[in-house]
Amino acid sequence: MKIAIVYKTISGFTEQYAKWIAEATGGDLYRLGSVAVRKLKEYDVLIFGGSLHMTGIAGTGFVRKNLKLFEGKKIIVFAVGASPFKETIIDQLRNHNFAAIAKNRISLFYFRGGFDFSRLDIPNKIIGTLFKWMAKRKKQLSANEKGMLSAFEHPVDFTNKENIKPLLECITGTV
């Protein structure tokens, strides 16, 4: 079985998970934009990973655009975000990113990543700074907001290789 892992990362947490998946499966690892669609047609299993912004997974436009070309392939998508896992997140991600076009064609996973403001690119630093400014103006902050504000000064990394086990089981069909 030929496996390709394609990822889009902003601060490296998604890349870390992609590397662990490639290591565990012996699959080929590609950064999104560095591999041609025609090359991906050679694989049996296509795994796409992207960082999470609100409920949007980076890189899913590529998956949606090429879904017909990937007919007959096992497609797995994983999202990486700083927030803890919640039972409702998978349905929210599926509905926001794939809706009806791929509800039953795509296996979807969420992995907790982290937050390191210093590793963000300029556009995301601007967005982060706006969030920080808006949160500081609030009278009462949620636990998540407090955690994010703290992470601006003290980066957090929740990545854990054990998190990929369900995805690996999905590849082999044991899920």
N, C-alpha and C positions, 0 to 999 in steps of 0.2 A: 504494500500500500504506500503510495507516494503522498507525502504531506508537505504543504506549504504553509508557513506562518508569515502573515503580512501584518505590519503594525504601523500605527501613527502615534508618536509620542511627543509630548511637549517638555516634560521635565525628567523623563527617564524611567518612571515607574512602570509604564506599559511595556517599554523595551525590556525591562528586567523580567516581567512575566513571559514575554515572547521568547526570550532567551532560554528560560527554564523549560518552556513547552518544547522548543526546538531540541534542547538537550535530552529531554525525556522521550521524545518521539523519533529522534534522528531526522526530523523534518528540515527542510530548507527555510532559512530565515531571510525575510526581505523587509526593508523599510518601504512603506507605501510611497509610490512614485519611482521606485528603483527597479521595478519589475514590470514587464509588458503583460497585458491581459492574455495575449496568445500563449505566453509561457505558462501562465497559471492554468490554462486548459489541459496541461499535461499531468496535473495532479488529481488524485482521487479525493483528498480531503483538503479543504481550504479553511484555514483558521485566520480570522481577522481580529485584531485587537486595536482598541482606541481609547484615549483618555475621555473621561466623562465631564461634560460641561452642562450643568443643570441636568437635563435628561437627554441631551444630545451626545451621541458617541462619535468622536472624531473618526473620519474615514468611512462612515457608513454610506455616504453618497456614492462612493466607488462601488460598494457591494450592491446597492440598489440599481445603479446604472448598468451593471454587468450581470445581473442575476440570470437573465436568459442564457447568457454564454456559459454559465456555470451549471447548466441543466445536467442532472445525473450525478452531481458531485455532493459529497457531504459538506455542508457549510456550517461553521461554528464561528460565533462572534463573542468576544469578551470585552467588557468595559471595565476600566480601572478608574476608581474615584477615591477621594479622601474620606468620604463618609462611611460609617459602619454599614454592613449589610442589613437590609430590611426585607422581609418576605415579599413586600409589594413591589420592590424595585424591578424585578425581571419583567413583570407585566407592564409597568410604566415604560421601561426601556423599549420593549417590543412594540408597544402601541405608538410611542413617539418616533421611533427610528425606522420601523418596518411596516407597521399597520397590517392591512390585509394582504399585501403583496407577498409576504413571506412568513406568515404566522407559523405555518407548519413545516417550512423548509429550512429554517435556521434555528440551530440550538444556541441559546444565549446564556452567558455567564457574567457574573459581576465579581470582581476582585477588589479588595481594598488596597489602595496604593499609599499615597501620602501627599505632603505638601511642602515644597521648598521654594519660597518666593525667589531666591537668588538664581534658580535654574530656569525660570520662566523667560520667554522671549518678550520683546517690548510690548506687543499688543496685549498679551496676557498680564504683564506687569501693570499696564494701565487699568485693565478690568479689575485686577486684584486690588489696586490702590483705591479704585472707586468703591468696591465692596467694603474695604477697610474703613474708608471715610464715612460711608452710609451707616455701617454697623456702629461705629463710635458715636454717631449722633442719636442712636436709639436709646430710649430710657431703660428698656429691659431687653436683654439678649437671651436667645435660646442657648442651650448647652452646646449645640453645633456651632453657633455663631461665636461663642466664647472660645471654643476650641480652635476655630479658624483664626481668630484674632491672635491667639497665643502662638499659632504656628507661623505667623509672619516673623516673629522674633526667634522662635525655637522650632526649626523644621521638624516634621514628623515623617516617619517611614513605617508603614504597617504591612509592607509586602511580606509575604510568607509563601515559600515554595509549596507548602502543604495545600494551599488554596487551589492549586491547579488539578488536584486529584479528580474531582468530578468531571472536569473537561477531558482529562485523559481517559476516564471510563467511558465517556460519550464517544470518543474516537473508536474504541474497541467494541462498543455496542453493549457494554455491561451495565448501562444505565437504562 
